[in-house]
Amino acid sequence: MSVNMIHQLNQHKSIRKYTDQPIDRELLTSILEAGVRASNTGNMQMYSVIVTEDAKQKEALSPAHFNQPMVKNAPVVLTFCADFRRVHQWCKINDADASFDDLLWLMNATIDSMLVAQNVSVAAESEGLGLCYLGTTLYNAPQIIDTLELPKGVIPITTITLGWPDANPPLTDRLPMNAVVHFEKYEDNSDEDIRHLYFEKEAREDSNKFITENHKENLAQVYTDIRYKRADNAHFTKVLKETLIAQGFKL
Ligand SMILES: Cc1cc2nc3c(=O)[nH]c(=O)nc-3n(C[C@H](O)[C@H](O)[C@H](O)COP(=O)(O)O)c2cc1C
């Protein structure tokens, strides 16, 4: 990896506001081509990418993403899907007994989808484009399946909104490296280690703003009680499981 690539990766920031300028089809194609060069399980490419450029389709997708403004504001919305349908069909017409519809292959296809998405992201940023991932894809998969007419065997995994940046937010924080990297063996943390590792994050001005605004005692409670509540997690997990089964996954 060249120094420039490391520099680019270190400058990454999610961009949530875009100019009106469209993305040339030629540029989009080259970014998608760089995306699918990503490593993938068994080179079976168990994913599909749905490109949404049409304003009406973006409007239809918007509620599924809890109306996050990026969906309608971005010139391009990309939905990355785990897809065993195409491979199963290929196997079927070749009298091959495929079984890529189980949990193992859901995870493999999810990994493949995310690797393509991240390759697309890095390629897009190298061309000056900005992007934001949307985790709402997994929350509201049924609506996305309807809008994009995803057949059985295909499940949306993640979405990227893509466009020319109309914002330049500051870099977000990261935990210290020793919180996330272990050499040779996993080194478990004492409670004191954890306090130390999260100290800077908790001391940030924006963290304290979240805590005050939400009347919470600390940042962890903002995550558990406000952003990602237990009841919501349980609800969306139930919906996701049902959706996976309805789409033909054997879990
Ligand atoms: C899988 C995934 C889902 C995400 N979902 C959302 C989302 O729904 N809305 C949003 O504004 N940002 C979303 N993000 C962006 C994260 O909030 C962002 O990457 C994180 O806060 C770090 O900020 P940075 O990307 O600017 O470094 C998502 C990121 C990932 C990887």
The ligand as a Tripos MOL2 file, in Angstrom:
@<TRIPOS>MOLECULE
LIG
   31    33     1     0     0
SMALL
NO_CHARGES

@<TRIPOS>ATOM
      1 C1        -22.6300   -0.4650    8.5830 C.3       1 LIG1
      2 C2        -22.7100    1.0160    8.8460 C.ar      1 LIG1
      3 C3        -23.9480    1.6130    9.0200 C.ar      1 LIG1
      4 C4        -24.0460    2.9870    9.1930 C.ar      1 LIG1
      5 N1        -25.2860    3.5680    9.2600 N.ar      1 LIG1
      6 C5        -25.3990    4.9130    9.3080 C.ar      1 LIG1
      7 C6        -26.6790    5.5260    9.2370 C.ar      1 LIG1
      8 O1        -27.7220    4.8670    9.1290 O.2       1 LIG1
      9 N2        -26.7280    6.8860    9.2780 N.ar      1 LIG1
     10 C7        -25.6190    7.6540    9.3660 C.ar      1 LIG1
     11 O2        -25.7310    8.8830    9.3740 O.2       1 LIG1
     12 N3        -24.3720    7.0950    9.4220 N.ar      1 LIG1
     13 C8        -24.2480    5.7500    9.3850 C.ar      1 LIG1
     14 N4        -23.0050    5.1560    9.4010 N.ar      1 LIG1
     15 C9        -21.8120    6.0020    9.4720 C.3       1 LIG1
     16 C10       -21.2110    5.9480   10.8790 C.3       1 LIG1
     17 O3        -22.0210    6.6830   11.7420 O.3       1 LIG1
     18 C11       -19.7890    6.5200   10.7870 C.3       1 LIG1
     19 O4        -19.0010    5.7290    9.9340 O.3       1 LIG1
     20 C12       -19.1260    6.5880   12.1740 C.3       1 LIG1
     21 O5        -19.8340    7.4640   13.0150 O.3       1 LIG1
     22 C13       -17.6880    7.0730   12.0570 C.3       1 LIG1
     23 O6        -17.6570    8.3230   11.3870 O.3       1 LIG1
     24 P1        -16.8010    8.5330   10.0690 P.3       1 LIG1
     25 O7        -17.2920    7.5530    9.0250 O.co2     1 LIG1
     26 O8        -17.0770    9.9460    9.6440 O.co2     1 LIG1
     27 O9        -15.3800    8.3070   10.4210 O.co2     1 LIG1
     28 C14       -22.8860    3.7770    9.2530 C.ar      1 LIG1
     29 C15       -21.6330    3.1590    9.1060 C.ar      1 LIG1
     30 C16       -21.5550    1.8040    8.9020 C.ar      1 LIG1
     31 C17       -20.2020    1.1830    8.6840 C.3       1 LIG1
@<TRIPOS>BOND
     1     1     2 1
     2     2     3 ar
     3     2    30 ar
     4     3     4 ar
     5     4     5 ar
     6     4    28 ar
     7     5     6 ar
     8     6     7 ar
     9     6    13 1
    10     7     8 2
    11     7     9 ar
    12     9    10 ar
    13    10    11 2
    14    10    12 ar
    15    12    13 ar
    16    13    14 ar
    17    14    15 1
    18    14    28 ar
    19    15    16 1
    20    16    17 1
    21    16    18 1
    22    18    19 1
    23    18    20 1
    24    20    21 1
    25    20    22 1
    26    22    23 1
    27    23    24 1
    28    24    25 2
    29    24    26 1
    30    24    27 1
    31    28    29 ar
    32    29    30 ar
    33    30    31 1
@<TRIPOS>SUBSTRUCTURE
     1 LIG1         1 GROUP 0 **** ****
